[in-house]
Amino acid sequence: MDETSDRVAAIRARDPAALEAVVRECMPGLLRVALASGLPRDRAEDAVQASLLVFVQRAQDYDGRARVGSWIYGILVRKILEERRAAQRITREEDIDAVMESRFDEGGSWMRPPRGPGDALVRGEMRRELESCLEALPERQRIAFALREVEGLTTGEVCKILEVSANNLGVLLFRARNGLRECLEAKGFEGSSDAEL
Amino acid sequence: MLSCKEVTTLHATEGLEHASWRTRMGARLHLLMCKHCRRYVRELARIGAAVRALYAVTDEARDEALLRRVLDSVRDGPSARGGRTWR
């Protein structure tokens, strides 16, 4: 995934063809992350456009250490956080750690085993529920989840983009995943029968 | 022997990636024996897939319009340094 030195040089030299190639290559992923991070479509488009503009303006500063896409994702994440703050969104800070804690006994065995969300999720029947559970996630958890799970970036790359340690990223992902699972389960979606397991 | 709590935490945090061989084997063994943890791991995978599917839908006309707008704005816009433009 490393950039070739020729490409790094072309980007740094602000070669129009190289910059245009980067913009074309990165735009779909940036838009996906902006949407999956909870921005409405028009705000997501603005954030992507602004991020790419910053990239082009600062192309000469690109050092080639990270993939160029990573660098732009980092710019986008800062824009998303600004946007979400500007919109004064109130995110419910659910204490998912305590929720998870209550599911196990002292020996760490399941006291309340997981049930859902199950097959309905796979069949795409619970789009609205899924969206509302995503909305309920605190923004950093949601962004971490978007970069890792939706975009499929490596954990190392996501750590660099979010400027967090591997442990911190683990905590963000743990909370996001369990927050979503608990939320969907609470909405009454049962898993498939045990016979299938 | 790893507990259910340890196994699910390792999965949700992706801690297995950096875990010792012994821990990875322990987690795998636990999953073979524990249907609740198997279900948990499967549900996490399903949630990931469902969220990916949610954002995999693209609006080609809008995406193309955005790309054109971005390319136009970066070509014409003044740069942050020295007023240089794309061209």
Boltz contact constraints between the chains, C-beta under 6 A:
constraints:
  - contact:
      token1: [A, 16]
      token2: [B, 86]
      max_distance: 6.0
  - contact:
      token1: [A, 23]
      token2: [B, 70]
      max_distance: 6.0
  - contact:
      token1: [A, 27]
      token2: [B, 67]
      max_distance: 6.0
  - contact:
      token1: [A, 32]
      token2: [B, 55]
      max_distance: 6.0
  - contact:
      token1: [A, 35]
      token2: [B, 55]
      max_distance: 6.0
  - contact:
      token1: [A, 36]
      token2: [B, 55]
      max_distance: 6.0
  - contact:
      token1: [A, 45]
      token2: [B, 66]
      max_distance: 6.0
  - contact:
      token1: [A, 49]
      token2: [B, 70]
      max_distance: 6.0
  - contact:
      token1: [A, 52]
      token2: [B, 70]
      max_distance: 6.0
  - contact:
      token1: [A, 53]
      token2: [B, 74]
      max_distance: 6.0
  - contact:
      token1: [A, 56]
      token2: [B, 74]
      max_distance: 6.0
  - contact:
      token1: [A, 57]
      token2: [B, 79]
      max_distance: 6.0
  - contact:
      token1: [A, 57]
      token2: [B, 80]
      max_distance: 6.0
  - contact:
      token1: [A, 104]
      token2: [B, 5]
      max_distance: 6.0
  - contact:
      token1: [A, 108]
      token2: [B, 3]
      max_distance: 6.0
  - contact:
      token1: [A, 108]
      token2: [B, 4]
      max_distance: 6.0
  - contact:
      token1: [A, 108]
      token2: [B, 5]
      max_distance: 6.0
  - contact:
      token1: [A, 109]
      token2: [B, 4]
      max_distance: 6.0
  - contact:
      token1: [A, 110]
      token2: [B, 4]
      max_distance: 6.0
  - contact:
      token1: [A, 110]
      token2: [B, 36]
      max_distance: 6.0
  - contact:
      token1: [A, 113]
      token2: [B, 36]
      max_distance: 6.0
  - contact:
      token1: [A, 114]
      token2: [B, 39]
      max_distance: 6.0
  - contact:
      token1: [A, 114]
      token2: [B, 40]
      max_distance: 6.0
  - contact:
      token1: [A, 114]
      token2: [B, 43]
      max_distance: 6.0
  - contact:
      token1: [A, 121]
      token2: [B, 46]
      max_distance: 6.0
  - contact:
      token1: [A, 121]
      token2: [B, 50]
      max_distance: 6.0
  - contact:
      token1: [A, 122]
      token2: [B, 46]
      max_distance: 6.0
  - contact:
      token1: [A, 130]
      token2: [B, 50]
      max_distance: 6.0
  - contact:
      token1: [A, 149]
      token2: [B, 48]
      max_distance: 6.0
  - contact:
      token1: [A, 150]
      token2: [B, 51]
      max_distance: 6.0
  - contact:
      token1: [A, 150]
      token2: [B, 52]
      max_distance: 6.0
  - contact:
      token1: [A, 150]
      token2: [B, 55]
      max_distance: 6.0
  - contact:
      token1: [A, 155]
      token2: [B, 14]
      max_distance: 6.0
  - contact:
      token1: [A, 170]
      token2: [B, 13]
      max_distance: 6.0
  - contact:
      token1: [A, 170]
      token2: [B, 15]
      max_distance: 6.0
  - contact:
      token1: [A, 174]
      token2: [B, 12]
      max_distance: 6.0
  - contact:
      token1: [A, 174]
      token2: [B, 13]
      max_distance: 6.0
  - contact:
      token1: [A, 177]
      token2: [B, 12]
      max_distance: 6.0
  - contact:
      token1: [A, 177]
      token2: [B, 44]
      max_distance: 6.0
  - contact:
      token1: [A, 178]
      token2: [B, 12]
      max_distance: 6.0
  - contact:
      token1: [A, 180]
      token2: [B, 47]
      max_distance: 6.0
  - contact:
      token1: [A, 181]
      token2: [B, 43]
      max_distance: 6.0
  - contact:
      token1: [A, 191]
      token2: [B, 39]
      max_distance: 6.0
  - contact:
      token1: [A, 197]
      token2: [B, 35]
      max_distance: 6.0
  - contact:
      token1: [A, 197]
      token2: [B, 38]
      max_distance: 6.0
